[in-house]
Amino acid sequence: MSTVSFLNELLPTLSPVERRIAVYFIENTPSLTSTSILQVAQACDASKSAVVRLCKRLGYSGYKEFL
């Protein structure tokens, strides 16, 4: 299963902050490799740690591995 499909399945179970980050990931998949964790956090009105937590929930060790 692709990460985008997995994120879409998880959306109903995510907190509001995690949902904003997940939607950002889904909508910006092509450009994520050139987007820093700080840029993601700022775009989602979230903390960098919230971005990392979501990546870990997806099974990655952090944002860099998620990319």
Phi and psi in radians as a Rosetta constraint file:
Dihedral C 1 N 2 CA 2 C 2 CIRCULARHARMONIC -1.287 0.35
Dihedral N 2 CA 2 C 2 N 3 CIRCULARHARMONIC 2.776 0.35
Dihedral C 2 N 3 CA 3 C 3 CIRCULARHARMONIC -1.094 0.35
Dihedral N 3 CA 3 C 3 N 4 CIRCULARHARMONIC -0.676 0.35
Dihedral C 3 N 4 CA 4 C 4 CIRCULARHARMONIC -1.112 0.35
Dihedral N 4 CA 4 C 4 N 5 CIRCULARHARMONIC -0.758 0.35
Dihedral C 4 N 5 CA 5 C 5 CIRCULARHARMONIC -1.088 0.35
Dihedral N 5 CA 5 C 5 N 6 CIRCULARHARMONIC -0.749 0.35
Dihedral C 5 N 6 CA 6 C 6 CIRCULARHARMONIC -1.100 0.35
Dihedral N 6 CA 6 C 6 N 7 CIRCULARHARMONIC -0.753 0.35
Dihedral C 6 N 7 CA 7 C 7 CIRCULARHARMONIC -1.074 0.35
Dihedral N 7 CA 7 C 7 N 8 CIRCULARHARMONIC -0.745 0.35
Dihedral C 7 N 8 CA 8 C 8 CIRCULARHARMONIC -1.062 0.35
Dihedral N 8 CA 8 C 8 N 9 CIRCULARHARMONIC -0.670 0.35
Dihedral C 8 N 9 CA 9 C 9 CIRCULARHARMONIC -1.198 0.35
Dihedral N 9 CA 9 C 9 N 10 CIRCULARHARMONIC -0.626 0.35
Dihedral C 9 N 10 CA 10 C 10 CIRCULARHARMONIC -1.344 0.35
Dihedral N 10 CA 10 C 10 N 11 CIRCULARHARMONIC -0.398 0.35
Dihedral C 10 N 11 CA 11 C 11 CIRCULARHARMONIC -0.777 0.35
Dihedral N 11 CA 11 C 11 N 12 CIRCULARHARMONIC -0.819 0.35
Dihedral C 11 N 12 CA 12 C 12 CIRCULARHARMONIC -1.140 0.35
Dihedral N 12 CA 12 C 12 N 13 CIRCULARHARMONIC -0.354 0.35
Dihedral C 12 N 13 CA 13 C 13 CIRCULARHARMONIC -1.695 0.35
Dihedral N 13 CA 13 C 13 N 14 CIRCULARHARMONIC -0.071 0.35
Dihedral C 13 N 14 CA 14 C 14 CIRCULARHARMONIC -1.505 0.35
Dihedral N 14 CA 14 C 14 N 15 CIRCULARHARMONIC 2.660 0.35
Dihedral C 14 N 15 CA 15 C 15 CIRCULARHARMONIC -1.191 0.35
Dihedral N 15 CA 15 C 15 N 16 CIRCULARHARMONIC 2.875 0.35
Dihedral C 15 N 16 CA 16 C 16 CIRCULARHARMONIC -0.978 0.35
Dihedral N 16 CA 16 C 16 N 17 CIRCULARHARMONIC -0.709 0.35
Dihedral C 16 N 17 CA 17 C 17 CIRCULARHARMONIC -1.182 0.35
Dihedral N 17 CA 17 C 17 N 18 CIRCULARHARMONIC -0.812 0.35
Dihedral C 17 N 18 CA 18 C 18 CIRCULARHARMONIC -1.070 0.35
Dihedral N 18 CA 18 C 18 N 19 CIRCULARHARMONIC -0.653 0.35
Dihedral C 18 N 19 CA 19 C 19 CIRCULARHARMONIC -1.108 0.35
Dihedral N 19 CA 19 C 19 N 20 CIRCULARHARMONIC -0.749 0.35
Dihedral C 19 N 20 CA 20 C 20 CIRCULARHARMONIC -1.060 0.35
Dihedral N 20 CA 20 C 20 N 21 CIRCULARHARMONIC -0.741 0.35
Dihedral C 20 N 21 CA 21 C 21 CIRCULARHARMONIC -1.158 0.35
Dihedral N 21 CA 21 C 21 N 22 CIRCULARHARMONIC -0.779 0.35
Dihedral C 21 N 22 CA 22 C 22 CIRCULARHARMONIC -1.066 0.35
Dihedral N 22 CA 22 C 22 N 23 CIRCULARHARMONIC -0.763 0.35
Dihedral C 22 N 23 CA 23 C 23 CIRCULARHARMONIC -1.103 0.35
Dihedral N 23 CA 23 C 23 N 24 CIRCULARHARMONIC -0.710 0.35
Dihedral C 23 N 24 CA 24 C 24 CIRCULARHARMONIC -1.058 0.35
Dihedral N 24 CA 24 C 24 N 25 CIRCULARHARMONIC -0.791 0.35
Dihedral C 24 N 25 CA 25 C 25 CIRCULARHARMONIC -1.015 0.35
Dihedral N 25 CA 25 C 25 N 26 CIRCULARHARMONIC -0.803 0.35
Dihedral C 25 N 26 CA 26 C 26 CIRCULARHARMONIC -1.110 0.35
Dihedral N 26 CA 26 C 26 N 27 CIRCULARHARMONIC -0.810 0.35
Dihedral C 26 N 27 CA 27 C 27 CIRCULARHARMONIC -1.318 0.35
Dihedral N 27 CA 27 C 27 N 28 CIRCULARHARMONIC -0.361 0.35
Dihedral C 27 N 28 CA 28 C 28 CIRCULARHARMONIC -2.104 0.35
Dihedral N 28 CA 28 C 28 N 29 CIRCULARHARMONIC 0.424 0.35
Dihedral C 28 N 29 CA 29 C 29 CIRCULARHARMONIC -0.867 0.35
Dihedral N 29 CA 29 C 29 N 30 CIRCULARHARMONIC -0.832 0.35
Dihedral C 29 N 30 CA 30 C 30 CIRCULARHARMONIC -1.084 0.35
Dihedral N 30 CA 30 C 30 N 31 CIRCULARHARMONIC -0.527 0.35
Dihedral C 30 N 31 CA 31 C 31 CIRCULARHARMONIC -1.745 0.35
Dihedral N 31 CA 31 C 31 N 32 CIRCULARHARMONIC 0.017 0.35
Dihedral C 31 N 32 CA 32 C 32 CIRCULARHARMONIC -1.097 0.35
Dihedral N 32 CA 32 C 32 N 33 CIRCULARHARMONIC -0.572 0.35
Dihedral C 32 N 33 CA 33 C 33 CIRCULARHARMONIC -1.102 0.35
Dihedral N 33 CA 33 C 33 N 34 CIRCULARHARMONIC -0.384 0.35
Dihedral C 33 N 34 CA 34 C 34 CIRCULARHARMONIC -1.875 0.35
Dihedral N 34 CA 34 C 34 N 35 CIRCULARHARMONIC 0.282 0.35
Dihedral C 34 N 35 CA 35 C 35 CIRCULARHARMONIC -1.955 0.35
Dihedral N 35 CA 35 C 35 N 36 CIRCULARHARMONIC 2.211 0.35
Dihedral C 35 N 36 CA 36 C 36 CIRCULARHARMONIC -1.348 0.35
Dihedral N 36 CA 36 C 36 N 37 CIRCULARHARMONIC 2.808 0.35
Dihedral C 36 N 37 CA 37 C 37 CIRCULARHARMONIC -1.074 0.35
Dihedral N 37 CA 37 C 37 N 38 CIRCULARHARMONIC -0.605 0.35
Dihedral C 37 N 38 CA 38 C 38 CIRCULARHARMONIC -1.129 0.35
Dihedral N 38 CA 38 C 38 N 39 CIRCULARHARMONIC -0.727 0.35
Dihedral C 38 N 39 CA 39 C 39 CIRCULARHARMONIC -1.104 0.35
Dihedral N 39 CA 39 C 39 N 40 CIRCULARHARMONIC -0.718 0.35
Dihedral C 39 N 40 CA 40 C 40 CIRCULARHARMONIC -1.102 0.35
Dihedral N 40 CA 40 C 40 N 41 CIRCULARHARMONIC -0.835 0.35
Dihedral C 40 N 41 CA 41 C 41 CIRCULARHARMONIC -1.047 0.35
Dihedral N 41 CA 41 C 41 N 42 CIRCULARHARMONIC -0.787 0.35
Dihedral C 41 N 42 CA 42 C 42 CIRCULARHARMONIC -1.148 0.35
Dihedral N 42 CA 42 C 42 N 43 CIRCULARHARMONIC -0.724 0.35
Dihedral C 42 N 43 CA 43 C 43 CIRCULARHARMONIC -1.132 0.35
Dihedral N 43 CA 43 C 43 N 44 CIRCULARHARMONIC -0.495 0.35
Dihedral C 43 N 44 CA 44 C 44 CIRCULARHARMONIC -1.760 0.35
Dihedral N 44 CA 44 C 44 N 45 CIRCULARHARMONIC 0.066 0.35
Dihedral C 44 N 45 CA 45 C 45 CIRCULARHARMONIC 0.913 0.35
Dihedral N 45 CA 45 C 45 N 46 CIRCULARHARMONIC 0.905 0.35
Dihedral C 45 N 46 CA 46 C 46 CIRCULARHARMONIC -2.383 0.35
Dihedral N 46 CA 46 C 46 N 47 CIRCULARHARMONIC 3.021 0.35
Dihedral C 46 N 47 CA 47 C 47 CIRCULARHARMONIC -1.616 0.35
Dihedral N 47 CA 47 C 47 N 48 CIRCULARHARMONIC 2.798 0.35
Dihedral C 47 N 48 CA 48 C 48 CIRCULARHARMONIC -1.071 0.35
Dihedral N 48 CA 48 C 48 N 49 CIRCULARHARMONIC -0.628 0.35
Dihedral C 48 N 49 CA 49 C 49 CIRCULARHARMONIC -1.144 0.35
Dihedral N 49 CA 49 C 49 N 50 CIRCULARHARMONIC -0.552 0.35
Dihedral C 49 N 50 CA 50 C 50 CIRCULARHARMONIC -1.162 0.35
Dihedral N 50 CA 50 C 50 N 51 CIRCULARHARMONIC -0.659 0.35
Dihedral C 50 N 51 CA 51 C 51 CIRCULARHARMONIC -1.118 0.35
Dihedral N 51 CA 51 C 51 N 52 CIRCULARHARMONIC -0.785 0.35
Dihedral C 51 N 52 CA 52 C 52 CIRCULARHARMONIC -1.097 0.35
Dihedral N 52 CA 52 C 52 N 53 CIRCULARHARMONIC -0.749 0.35
Dihedral C 52 N 53 CA 53 C 53 CIRCULARHARMONIC -1.022 0.35
Dihedral N 53 CA 53 C 53 N 54 CIRCULARHARMONIC -0.743 0.35
Dihedral C 53 N 54 CA 54 C 54 CIRCULARHARMONIC -1.139 0.35
Dihedral N 54 CA 54 C 54 N 55 CIRCULARHARMONIC -0.747 0.35
Dihedral C 54 N 55 CA 55 C 55 CIRCULARHARMONIC -1.037 0.35
Dihedral N 55 CA 55 C 55 N 56 CIRCULARHARMONIC -0.724 0.35
Dihedral C 55 N 56 CA 56 C 56 CIRCULARHARMONIC -1.152 0.35
Dihedral N 56 CA 56 C 56 N 57 CIRCULARHARMONIC -0.656 0.35
Dihedral C 56 N 57 CA 57 C 57 CIRCULARHARMONIC -1.108 0.35
Dihedral N 57 CA 57 C 57 N 58 CIRCULARHARMONIC -0.472 0.35
Dihedral C 57 N 58 CA 58 C 58 CIRCULARHARMONIC -1.456 0.35
Dihedral N 58 CA 58 C 58 N 59 CIRCULARHARMONIC -0.067 0.35
Dihedral C 58 N 59 CA 59 C 59 CIRCULARHARMONIC 1.753 0.35
Dihedral N 59 CA 59 C 59 N 60 CIRCULARHARMONIC 0.126 0.35
Dihedral C 59 N 60 CA 60 C 60 CIRCULARHARMONIC -1.722 0.35
Dihedral N 60 CA 60 C 60 N 61 CIRCULARHARMONIC 2.777 0.35
Dihedral C 60 N 61 CA 61 C 61 CIRCULARHARMONIC -1.381 0.35
Dihedral N 61 CA 61 C 61 N 62 CIRCULARHARMONIC -0.289 0.35
Dihedral C 61 N 62 CA 62 C 62 CIRCULARHARMONIC 3.067 0.35
Dihedral N 62 CA 62 C 62 N 63 CIRCULARHARMONIC -2.986 0.35
Dihedral C 62 N 63 CA 63 C 63 CIRCULARHARMONIC -1.134 0.35
Dihedral N 63 CA 63 C 63 N 64 CIRCULARHARMONIC -0.745 0.35
Dihedral C 63 N 64 CA 64 C 64 CIRCULARHARMONIC -1.072 0.35
Dihedral N 64 CA 64 C 64 N 65 CIRCULARHARMONIC -0.726 0.35
Dihedral C 64 N 65 CA 65 C 65 CIRCULARHARMONIC -1.202 0.35
Dihedral N 65 CA 65 C 65 N 66 CIRCULARHARMONIC -0.615 0.35
Dihedral C 65 N 66 CA 66 C 66 CIRCULARHARMONIC -1.017 0.35
Dihedral N 66 CA 66 C 66 N 67 CIRCULARHARMONIC -0.690 0.35
